[in-house]
Amino acid sequence: MHSSFRPPRQVKIGDAAAFVGSTPRAIRHYHEIGLLPEPERGGDDRRRYGYEDMIRLLWIRKMADAGIALDDIRDAFTTGTTTAGADGAEGIPGILERLEETLAEQEAELRRQRTAVRRMRAEGSRMGLLSAFVTERLKSLPEGSLRQADLDSLLVTERIFGPLGAAVQATRFVALATHPTLREQSDRVDAAEEALDDSVAVDDPRVAQVAVERHAFERALQAVIEESGLGGDDDALFDAWDDLHPATADDGEGHGMSALEAIGKLPYDFSPARLRCMELAEELSAQDSPAT
């Protein structure tokens, strides 16, 4: 560069900051962390920055703009690998390699976030919160037939059991949405279970009665699922999941877990009476299973 393009021999901090595109506050911070030696003050007790200071400030600004942490820049200067005449062959490559890895991770995260936003816009904010594997299972439903509470339940299920578990649960909601009578029965049983709060004793006759009603409903629901062919769709779900995730095909996560075990993973508690009701319902279901 021609000497006429050099900045003045000595400049104040505001002029130095303006020249390199920084701020006086940033330069003072560089002094505090040892990134830039503090120059001697003049007779007016103000700092004066020379040509070498300006070069170092330009280095700092360019490297910081590239995303290199100030601590790494300071280490590079400390080891003498980044000076006006050095190519930074010792130390900087490692810093840049780490930076590139970090940027790649951030880029992947941004792509994931953009994909999630697109899905939420396309599917609706709540539906789009579920994975594509789950929402695909719900495509056959008429618009508006899925309740908000159903979506909330699927969101919790996916958190606990993953997309496969939520997709299997979606089968229940497909059956309920397409069979109004079954949905009414479901509502009655749900309300009866919710009534088994902490004021109800475990041995209250209502506990056993609601367990019988739950058992009867589950049998009716399963019959509808099998008759409508939705059960076969569930088998296809498992096959599709295994194809997409062969490494987890045999891990058994969530498979065979009882209702009570699942309850233990939920972020809220049930009353003792309601837990007892679930136990009784499972016992009734076990009695239906053929002996092995």
C-alpha positions in Angstrom: 0.0 0.0 0.0 1.3 3.5 -0.8 2.4 5.4 2.3 -0.1 8.1 1.6 -2.9 5.6 2.5 -1.6 5.0 6.0 -3.5 6.6 8.8 -1.9 9.5 10.7 1.1 8.5 12.9 -0.9 9.0 16.2 -4.6 9.1 16.5 -7.1 9.3 19.4 -9.3 6.3 20.3 -12.3 7.6 18.6 -10.4 8.1 15.3 -8.9 4.6 15.6 -12.3 3.1 16.2 -13.7 4.9 13.2 -10.9 3.9 10.9 -11.2 0.1 11.7 -15.0 0.2 11.9 -15.2 -0.5 15.6 -16.1 1.5 18.7 -14.1 3.1 21.5 -15.9 0.8 23.9 -14.8 -2.3 22.0 -11.2 -1.1 21.9 -11.2 -0.5 25.7 -12.5 -4.1 26.1 -9.6 -5.3 24.0 -7.3 -3.6 26.5 -9.0 -5.1 29.5 -8.7 -8.7 28.2 -5.1 -8.3 27.0 -5.9 -8.5 23.3 -4.5 -5.1 22.5 -1.7 -3.5 24.5 -2.7 -0.2 26.0 -0.7 2.6 24.4 1.0 5.3 26.4 -1.0 8.4 27.1 0.0 11.8 25.8 0.4 15.0 27.6 -3.4 15.4 27.6 -3.7 12.1 29.4 -5.3 10.5 26.3 -4.3 7.3 24.5 -2.7 7.7 21.2 -2.7 4.8 18.7 0.1 4.3 16.1 0.3 2.4 12.8 1.0 -1.0 14.4 -1.9 -0.5 16.7 -4.1 0.1 13.8 -2.9 -3.0 12.0 -3.6 -5.1 15.0 -7.1 -3.6 15.3 -7.8 -4.4 11.7 -6.6 -8.0 12.3 -8.9 -8.2 15.4 -11.9 -6.8 13.5 -11.5 -9.1 10.5 -11.0 -12.2 12.6 -13.9 -11.3 14.9 -16.1 -10.7 11.9 -15.3 -14.2 10.7 -16.6 -15.5 14.0 -13.3 -16.2 15.8 -13.6 -15.8 19.5 -11.6 -12.9 21.1 -9.8 -15.4 23.4 -8.6 -17.3 20.4 -7.5 -14.1 18.7 -5.6 -13.2 21.8 -3.9 -16.6 22.0 -2.9 -16.3 18.4 -1.2 -12.9 19.1 0.4 -14.2 22.3 2.1 -17.1 20.4 3.2 -14.7 17.7 1.4 -16.4 14.9 -0.7 -13.4 13.8 1.4 -10.4 13.1 1.6 -7.9 10.3 4.2 -10.0 8.5 3.2 -13.5 9.5 0.9 -15.9 7.6 -0.5 -17.5 10.8 0.7 -21.0 9.8 1.1 -22.0 13.5 -2.1 -22.1 15.6 -4.6 -20.2 13.3 -5.4 -23.3 11.2 -6.6 -25.2 14.3 -8.7 -22.2 15.3 -10.2 -22.0 11.9 -10.9 -25.7 11.8 -12.8 -25.5 15.0 -14.7 -22.4 13.8 -15.7 -24.1 10.6 -17.0 -27.1 12.5 -19.0 -24.8 14.7 -20.4 -22.9 11.8 -21.4 -26.2 10.1 -23.3 -27.2 13.2 -25.0 -23.9 13.3 -25.9 -24.1 9.7 -27.4 -27.6 10.2 -29.4 -26.3 13.2 -30.7 -23.3 11.1 -31.8 -25.8 8.4 -33.6 -27.8 11.0 -35.3 -24.8 12.4 -36.3 -23.6 8.9 -37.8 -27.0 8.1 -39.7 -26.9 11.4 -41.1 -23.5 10.6 -42.1 -24.5 7.1 -44.0 -27.5 8.5 -45.8 -25.4 11.1 -46.9 -23.0 8.4 -48.0 -25.8 6.1 -49.6 -28.1 8.7 -50.8 -25.5 11.2 -49.0 -24.4 14.3 -50.0 -27.3 16.6 -50.1 -30.1 13.9 -46.7 -28.9 12.6 -45.1 -29.4 16.1 -45.5 -33.1 15.5 -43.0 -35.0 13.4 -43.8 -35.7 9.8 -44.0 -39.4 10.6 -47.0 -38.7 12.9 -48.8 -36.1 10.8 -48.7 -38.4 7.8 -50.8 -40.9 9.8 -53.4 -38.2 10.3 -53.6 -37.1 6.6 -56.8 -39.1 6.0 -58.8 -37.2 8.6 -61.3 -34.5 7.5 -60.1 -31.0 8.4 -61.1 -30.0 11.9 -62.0 -33.6 13.0 -59.0 -33.8 15.3 -59.5 -32.2 18.6 -57.0 -29.9 20.2 -56.7 -32.3 23.2 -55.8 -35.1 20.7 -53.0 -33.0 19.3 -51.8 -32.2 22.9 -51.8 -35.9 23.8 -49.9 -36.8 20.7 -47.3 -34.1 21.5 -46.8 -35.7 25.0 -46.7 -39.2 23.6 -44.1 -38.3 21.0 -41.9 -36.7 23.7 -42.1 -40.0 25.8 -42.2 -42.7 23.1 -40.9 -40.9 20.0 -42.6 -40.5 16.6 -43.4 -44.2 16.2 -45.3 -44.4 19.5 -47.2 -41.2 18.6 -48.0 -42.5 15.2 -49.5 -45.7 16.7 -51.5 -43.6 19.1 -52.7 -41.5 16.2 -54.5 -44.7 15.0 -56.8 -44.3 18.1 -57.7 -40.8 17.2 -58.3 -41.7 13.5 -60.8 -44.3 14.7 -62.5 -41.9 17.2 -62.7 -39.1 14.6 -64.5 -41.4 12.1 -66.8 -43.1 14.6 -68.9 -40.6 16.6 -70.5 -43.2 18.8 -67.1 -44.5 19.8 -66.0 -40.9 20.5 -69.0 -40.3 22.8 -68.1 -43.5 24.7 -64.5 -42.3 25.0 -65.6 -39.0 26.4 -67.8 -40.7 29.0 -65.0 -43.0 30.2 -62.5 -40.1 30.2 -64.8 -38.0 32.3 -65.4 -40.9 34.7 -61.7 -41.4 35.2 -61.1 -37.7 35.8 -63.7 -37.9 38.5 -61.6 -40.3 40.4 -59.6 -37.6 42.1 -57.9 -37.5 45.5 -61.3 -37.4 47.3 -62.1 -40.9 46.1 -60.8 -43.8 48.1 -58.9 -46.6 46.4 -61.5 -49.2 47.5 -64.5 -47.0 46.4 -66.9 -49.1 44.2 -66.7 -46.5 41.5 -63.0 -47.4 40.9 -63.8 -50.9 39.8 -66.8 -49.8 37.8 -64.8 -47.3 35.8 -62.2 -49.9 35.2 -64.9 -52.2 33.7 -66.1 -49.3 31.5 -62.5 -48.5 30.4 -61.9 -52.2 29.5 -65.2 -52.4 27.5 -64.3 -49.2 25.6 -60.8 -50.4 24.8 -62.2 -53.7 23.4 -64.7 -51.8 21.3 -62.0 -49.4 20.0 -59.7 -52.3 19.1 -62.5 -54.0 17.3 -63.2 -50.9 15.2 -59.5 -50.5 14.5 -59.2 -54.1 13.3 -62.5 -54.0 11.2 -61.5 -50.8 9.5 -58.1 -52.0 8.6 -56.3 -49.5 10.7 -54.5 -52.3 12.6 -52.9 -53.3 9.3 -51.8 -49.7 8.8 -50.1 -49.9 12.2 -48.1 -52.9 11.0 -47.1 -50.8 8.0 -46.0 -48.0 10.4 -43.6 -50.4 12.1 -42.2 -51.5 8.8 -41.8 -48.0 7.6 -40.1 -47.0 10.9 -37.7 -49.9 10.7 -36.8 -48.9 7.1 -36.1 -45.3 8.1 -34.3 -46.2 11.4 -32.7 -49.7 10.9 -30.3 -49.0 13.8 -33.2 -48.8 16.3 -35.4 -51.5 14.7 -34.8 -54.0 17.4 -34.2 -51.8 20.4 -37.7 -52.3 21.7 -38.0 -48.7 23.0 -41.6 -48.2 24.2 -42.7 -51.6 22.9 -44.7 -53.6 25.4 -44.7 -50.9 28.0 -47.8 -51.1 30.2 -50.2 -48.2 30.8 -48.9 -47.8 34.3 -45.3 -47.7 33.2 -46.2 -45.1 30.7 -48.0 -43.1 33.4 -44.7 -42.9 35.3 -43.1 -41.0 32.5 -45.8 -38.3 32.3 -45.0 -34.9 33.6 -48.0 -35.0 36.1 -49.5 -37.3 38.7 -52.7 -39.3 38.9 -54.7 -39.9 42.1 -54.3 -43.2 43.9 -57.9 -44.1 42.9 -57.2 -43.4 39.2 -54.0 -45.5 39.3 -55.9 -48.3 40.9 -58.5 -48.1 38.2 -55.8 -48.4 35.6 -54.4 -51.5 37.4 -57.8 -53.1 37.4 -58.4 -52.3 33.7 -55.0 -53.9 32.8 -55.9 -57.0 34.8 -59.2 -57.3 32.8 -57.3 -56.9 29.6 -54.8 -59.6 30.7 -57.7 -62.0 31.3 -58.8 -61.5 27.6 -55.3 -62.5 26.4 -55.0 -66.2 25.3 -52.9 -68.3 27.6 -49.4 -69.1 26.4 
